[in-house]
Amino acid sequence: MQNIQFIFFFPKFSKIVSLIFFFSVFLTISNCGKYNPVSSRDTPTNAQERAKKNIEEGRGISVQGLFKNKGQTNFEFSSSNPMWRASLEVLDFLPFTVVDYSGGVLITDWYSDDINADSSLKISLRFLSNEVRSDSLKIIVHQKKCLASGNCSTKILNSKIQDELLTSIIRRAAVLQRDSNNKKK
């Protein structure tokens, strides 16, 4: 009988109220859920990477962008990407109409030299990856031919211009990446 009195140590409350109280305490202590162990392989050790992963998975919020001005851009990442820098350096003689780093697109304006005034080229680059590899960049060369009557036709060229551009961009990106790695050491 003393054990029962010990369990229900609130003499003024009824047994039902005491049971509800102990049940709510039990649920609070047990955290009302299943134990879900986390694998150390899936969890990054760096705090910033862990926070980024949590935000991507919808487990947290980011207050970082709330107080920034919307017109500002961070150029640090785009200047550290060797593929992007190499593409800009190789195509620096052409005027650009679209330069969108976040979208991974570079599009030049129509370009014609003095020799072929009736024919002009437009080059589109799409970045598929930030790695310095030949399959991380898609190059499309458009050709526009205009007749004397003013009629113009455009077509996509599958020519050696694409291969030469890709080769020169990859070579330049490899040099830029090597130089960047040497500076870090």
KOLZA-265123 format. One line per 8 residues: number of its first residue (from 1); their letters; for each residue y negated, x negated, z of C-alpha. Coordinates in steps of 0.001 Angstrom, whole numbers, plus 500000, padded with zeros to 6 digits. Example, Ala and Ser with C-alpha at 12.3 -4.5 7.8 and 13.67 -1.06 7.14 Angstrom:
# residues 2
1 = as = 504500,487700,507800 | 501060,486330,507140
//
This chain:
# residues 185
1 = mqniqfif = 500000,500000,500000 | 497669,497102,500610 | 498171,495970,496973 | 496966,499306,495697 | 493916,499173,497911 | 493192,495676,496591 | 493292,496830,492955 | 490986,499728,493584
9 = ffpkfski = 488457,497992,495766 | 485733,500497,495016 | 486420,503111,497667 | 483628,505433,496571 | 484869,505677,492970 | 487812,507666,491886 | 490905,506055,490446 | 489977,507055,486895
17 = vslifffs = 486568,505420,487100 | 488177,502277,488510 | 490713,502212,485672 | 487954,502625,483070 | 485999,499813,484707 | 488978,497412,484716 | 489899,498375,481149 | 486346,497662,479914
25 = vfltisnc = 486319,494329,481783 | 489681,493476,480211 | 488385,494277,476693 | 485230,492256,477271 | 487191,489249,478464 | 489736,489465,475660 | 486898,489649,473088 | 488207,492873,471534
33 = gkynpvss = 489870,491175,468613 | 492616,488973,467342 | 492625,485251,467815 | 491940,483731,464418 | 492562,479982,464420 | 490509,477862,462001 | 492045,475032,460023 | 490147,471753,460213
41 = rdtptnaq = 490897,471196,456518 | 488888,474259,455523 | 485935,473590,457828 | 483438,470868,456857 | 482555,468386,459581 | 478904,468105,458576 | 476742,470783,460220 | 474624,471404,457112
49 = erakknie = 477700,471838,454909 | 479243,474154,457508 | 476071,476267,457626 | 475935,476420,453820 | 479586,477520,453674 | 478969,480212,456307 | 475994,481565,454373 | 477988,481601,451113
57 = egrgisvq = 480764,483525,452834 | 478273,485996,454292 | 478757,484928,457898 | 475192,483931,458604 | 471598,484227,457566 | 469151,481731,456181 | 465598,481741,457447 | 464702,478679,455385
65 = glfknkgq = 463307,480541,452393 | 461272,483120,454320 | 458244,480940,455003 | 458030,479019,451717 | 455535,479781,449000 | 457322,481373,446086 | 455634,479212,443430 | 456940,475907,444758
73 = tnfefsss = 459874,474081,443197 | 461974,471239,444503 | 462110,468540,441822 | 464139,466091,443890 | 467527,467425,442800 | 466699,467661,439104 | 465442,464091,438994 | 468599,462827,440680
81 = npmwrasl = 470946,464453,438145 | 471826,461749,435573 | 472897,464203,432845 | 469597,466060,433063 | 467507,462894,433059 | 469487,461374,430185 | 469058,464525,428077 | 465305,464527,428643
89 = evldflpf = 465064,460823,427783 | 467149,461094,424600 | 465266,464156,423345 | 461804,463068,424478 | 460476,462928,420886 | 461008,466691,420462 | 458810,469466,421879 | 460671,471743,424301
97 = tvvdysgg = 460348,475516,424406 | 462724,476114,427356 | 463308,473664,430197 | 465241,475468,432916 | 467006,473211,435376 | 468299,476012,437589 | 469813,477755,434559 | 471036,474477,433066
105 = vlitdwys = 469366,474980,429698 | 467209,472796,427447 | 465983,474224,424131 | 463736,472359,421740 | 461237,473814,419341 | 461854,473744,415607 | 461469,470181,414375 | 461121,468892,410833
113 = ddinadss = 460301,465464,409569 | 458050,464604,406645 | 460968,464000,404285 | 462542,467483,404515 | 459617,469828,405069 | 461636,472912,404055 | 464369,472235,406606 | 463959,472113,410378
121 = lkislrfl = 466278,471688,413372 | 466409,473264,416802 | 468653,471828,419531 | 470059,473766,422484 | 471730,472030,425409 | 473719,473915,428030 | 474857,472065,431147 | 478297,473219,432231
129 = snevrsds = 478649,470702,435061 | 476637,467978,436822 | 479354,465399,436242 | 478904,462664,433647 | 481601,463801,431235 | 481626,464852,427613 | 482853,468367,428411 | 480051,469035,430881
137 = lkiivhqk = 477454,469447,428128 | 477440,471887,425209 | 475106,471021,422338 | 474255,473478,419580 | 472172,472400,416591 | 470482,475160,414572 | 469148,474544,411079 | 466460,476617,409422
145 = kclasgnc = 465874,476378,405668 | 462833,478008,404200 | 462377,478672,400493 | 459057,478536,398702 | 458956,482348,398722 | 458841,482335,402527 | 462370,483518,403121 | 464055,481532,405865
153 = stkilnsk = 467686,481409,406865 | 469193,479888,409977 | 472673,478641,410685 | 474501,476647,413319 | 475376,473159,412197 | 478663,471555,413126 | 477592,468139,412111 | 477613,464610,413311
161 = iqdellts = 474184,465162,414909 | 475920,466957,417793 | 478388,464101,418272 | 475657,461445,418130 | 473489,463331,420622 | 476419,463868,422979 | 477425,460220,422783 | 473911,458923,423406
169 = iirraavl = 473312,461355,426315 | 476628,460454,427977 | 475953,456721,427567 | 472459,457025,429012 | 473697,459225,431886 | 476390,456673,432728 | 473759,453916,432870 | 471483,456046,435056
177 = qrdsnnkk = 474342,456910,437397 | 475418,453275,437668 | 471834,452206,438443 | 471519,454954,441045 | 474785,453906,442708 | 473638,450256,442758 | 470359,451243,444425 | 472214,453174,447134
185 = k = 474331,450150,447973
//
